[in-house]
Amino acid sequence: MNTKKNFDIFGGDYLDENKRLVVNNRILLLVLGTLLLFILMLSVFAFKLYISKQVAVFLPPYKIEVNYQDANQDYYKVWAEWAVSLISNVDDRDVTEKINSVVRFFDQESLAKSSEFLKNYINSIKTNKIEQSFRFRNQDTVVELNQKNSGNKAKVVITGVATQKIGNLVKRERECSYSIGFSFFRQTIFFRYISTNCFDGRTLTSKVDENKDIIIKNIEDGKKTKQNFTDPEKINKKEVINDPNVDDTLKDLR
């Protein structure tokens, strides 16, 4: 009797201890799960705080605001105005160097898509011996943010006045523009494309000096005419000439 009773008591103690261990384990798992969930929530909050942290920098006349994944309009405007100031004021001697200064900000895929335009831009300026100056005002710069991408893509259009000299010919001042596409990823700026309508085959007129010939080049019909102002009898006559140093047409680089 006593032995059986003692056994029952011993067995009951074992079962009670086992239950306590099970309960303790469950409590421990619950505590650990709660801690892990709390840590996960803190991590998500910290990450959101990190990517939403905004840095404001004043660069007269702009206030630049940048965070982890997007930027404000003035940020893209500064980059675009720098690039356009560089590549639009060029001649046949420095165009390659200036284009290369901008190319390093292209990502590989975008550079592959833009390579034809960039090559045409360089070749046209070199082949035609173009010297271009481009003037624009800050207030004429238009920035379009892609709202679908939370501001991490933008298109900037800069309108100004271009003056081009081609050999001994000069192109009349005309209003044209440069467009640049950007993307912004992990606080890094990337160029997506560059285009311009400053080389679309407008009529070129020469500088006029007294008692000197004037060459009028009409790109649209591919002809160049020459008038000799030293001979009154030839003032109204036009002679088609061929100049191997100047192309008859300029490619539309848009």
C-alpha positions in Angstrom: 0.0 0.0 0.0 2.6 2.4 1.1 4.8 1.6 -1.9 1.9 2.2 -4.3 1.0 5.4 -2.6 4.5 6.6 -2.8 4.6 5.7 -6.5 1.4 7.6 -7.2 2.8 10.6 -5.4 6.0 10.4 -7.3 4.2 10.0 -10.6 2.0 13.0 -9.8 5.0 15.2 -9.0 6.6 14.2 -12.3 3.4 15.1 -14.3 3.1 18.4 -12.5 6.8 19.2 -13.2 6.3 18.3 -16.9 3.3 20.6 -17.1 5.2 23.4 -15.5 8.0 22.9 -18.1 5.6 23.0 -20.9 3.9 26.1 -19.6 7.3 27.7 -19.1 8.4 26.9 -22.6 5.2 28.3 -24.0 5.7 31.5 -22.0 9.3 31.7 -23.2 8.3 31.2 -26.8 5.6 33.9 -26.4 8.1 36.3 -24.9 10.7 35.5 -27.6 8.1 35.9 -30.4 7.0 39.2 -28.9 10.6 40.4 -28.8 11.2 39.3 -32.4 8.1 41.1 -33.5 9.1 44.2 -31.7 12.6 44.1 -33.1 11.1 43.6 -36.6 8.8 46.6 -36.1 11.7 48.7 -34.9 13.8 47.7 -37.9 11.0 48.6 -40.4 10.5 51.9 -38.6 14.2 52.6 -38.6 14.4 51.8 -42.3 11.5 54.0 -43.2 13.0 56.8 -41.1 16.3 56.4 -42.9 14.9 56.5 -46.4 12.6 59.4 -45.5 15.3 61.4 -43.8 15.6 64.6 -45.8 18.7 66.7 -46.2 18.3 70.4 -47.2 21.2 72.2 -48.7 21.1 75.8 -49.9 22.9 76.4 -53.1 21.9 79.9 -54.3 19.5 80.4 -55.9 18.2 77.0 -55.0 17.2 75.0 -52.0 18.1 71.3 -52.6 16.2 68.6 -50.7 17.3 65.0 -51.0 16.5 61.8 -49.2 17.3 58.2 -49.8 15.0 57.6 -52.8 13.9 60.9 -54.3 14.8 64.6 -54.6 13.0 67.9 -55.2 12.8 69.9 -58.5 15.7 72.1 -57.7 18.0 69.2 -57.3 17.4 68.0 -60.9 17.5 71.6 -62.1 21.0 72.1 -60.8 22.3 69.0 -62.5 20.6 69.8 -65.8 21.9 73.4 -65.9 25.4 72.2 -65.2 25.2 69.6 -68.0 23.6 71.9 -70.5 26.1 74.7 -69.7 28.9 72.3 -70.5 27.7 70.5 -73.6 25.9 73.4 -75.3 28.9 75.8 -75.3 31.3 73.9 -77.4 33.4 73.8 -80.5 35.0 71.1 -82.6 38.1 71.1 -80.3 36.4 70.4 -76.9 33.1 68.7 -77.7 34.4 65.2 -77.1 35.9 66.1 -73.7 32.7 67.9 -72.6 30.5 65.0 -73.6 32.7 62.6 -71.8 32.3 64.6 -68.6 28.6 64.0 -68.8 28.7 60.4 -70.0 30.1 59.2 -66.7 26.8 59.9 -65.0 24.8 57.6 -67.3 24.0 54.1 -66.2 25.0 51.4 -68.6 21.6 50.7 -70.1 20.8 54.4 -70.7 24.2 55.0 -72.2 23.7 52.2 -74.7 20.4 53.8 -75.8 21.9 57.3 -76.0 25.1 56.4 -77.7 23.8 57.1 -81.2 22.7 60.6 -80.2 25.9 61.4 -78.4 28.0 60.2 -81.4 26.0 62.2 -83.8 26.3 65.3 -81.6 30.1 65.0 -81.5 30.4 64.1 -85.2 28.1 66.9 -86.4 30.1 69.6 -84.5 33.4 68.2 -85.6 32.5 67.6 -89.2 30.8 71.0 -89.6 33.4 72.8 -87.4 30.6 74.2 -85.3 31.2 76.7 -82.6 28.1 77.1 -80.5 27.2 79.4 -77.5 24.0 78.9 -75.6 22.4 81.3 -73.2 19.4 80.6 -70.9 17.8 82.0 -67.8 17.1 80.0 -64.7 13.4 80.9 -64.7 13.1 79.3 -68.2 14.0 75.9 -66.9 11.1 73.5 -66.6 11.3 70.4 -64.3 8.7 67.6 -64.6 8.8 65.1 -61.8 7.4 61.6 -62.5 4.9 61.3 -59.6 4.3 57.6 -60.3 7.9 57.0 -59.3 7.7 59.1 -56.1 9.9 61.8 -57.6 12.8 59.5 -58.4 12.6 60.3 -62.1 12.5 63.7 -63.8 12.6 65.4 -67.1 14.3 68.9 -67.3 13.8 71.2 -70.3 16.1 74.2 -70.7 15.1 76.8 -73.3 17.5 79.4 -74.4 19.1 81.2 -77.4 21.8 79.4 -79.4 24.3 81.1 -81.7 26.2 78.8 -84.0 29.2 79.5 -86.3 30.0 77.0 -89.0 33.3 77.7 -90.6 33.0 81.2 -92.0 29.2 80.9 -91.8 27.1 82.0 -88.8 23.7 80.8 -87.9 21.3 83.4 -86.8 20.4 83.3 -83.2 17.4 81.2 -82.5 15.5 79.8 -79.6 15.9 76.1 -78.9 16.1 73.8 -76.0 17.9 70.9 -74.4 16.1 68.1 -72.6 17.6 65.8 -70.0 16.1 62.8 -68.3 17.2 61.7 -64.8 16.6 58.9 -62.4 17.5 58.9 -58.7 18.3 55.7 -56.8 19.9 55.3 -53.4 21.0 58.9 -53.2 22.7 58.7 -56.6 21.8 60.6 -59.7 21.8 59.0 -63.1 21.3 60.5 -66.6 18.8 58.6 -68.7 19.0 60.6 -72.0 19.9 64.0 -73.6 18.2 65.5 -76.6 18.1 68.9 -78.3 16.4 70.7 -81.2 19.3 73.2 -81.7 20.5 71.3 -84.8 17.5 70.8 -87.0 18.6 72.3 -90.3 17.6 75.9 -90.1 18.8 78.4 -92.6 22.3 79.7 -92.1 23.4 83.2 -93.0 27.0 84.5 -93.1 28.6 87.5 -91.5 28.4 90.4 -94.0 31.5 92.5 -94.5 31.6 95.5 -96.9 33.2 94.7 -100.3 33.4 91.0 -99.5 31.6 88.0 -100.7 28.5 86.8 -98.8 27.7 83.1 -98.7 24.1 82.2 -98.0 23.7 78.5 -97.2 20.2 77.0 -97.5 20.2 73.7 -95.7 16.7 72.9 -96.6 17.4 72.5 -100.3 21.0 71.5 -99.8 22.4 74.5 -101.9 24.8 77.3 -101.1 24.8 80.5 -103.1 27.5 83.1 -103.5 27.0 86.8 -104.4 29.9 89.1 -105.2 29.1 92.5 -103.9 32.1 94.1 -105.5 30.6 93.6 -108.9 27.2 95.4 -109.3 26.3 93.3 -112.3 26.5 90.1 -110.3 24.4 91.3 -107.3 21.2 89.6 -108.5 22.9 86.5 -109.7 23.4 83.4 -107.6 26.1 80.8 -108.3 25.8 77.4 -106.8 29.1 76.5 -105.1 30.4 73.3 -103.4 32.4 73.6 -100.2 33.8 70.2 -99.1 34.4 71.6 -95.6 30.8 72.1 -94.7 28.0 69.5 -94.9 24.9 70.3 -96.9 22.7 69.2 -94.1 22.8 69.0 -90.3 21.1 66.0 -88.7 18.2 66.5 -86.5 19.7 65.3 -83.2 16.5 65.1 -81.3 
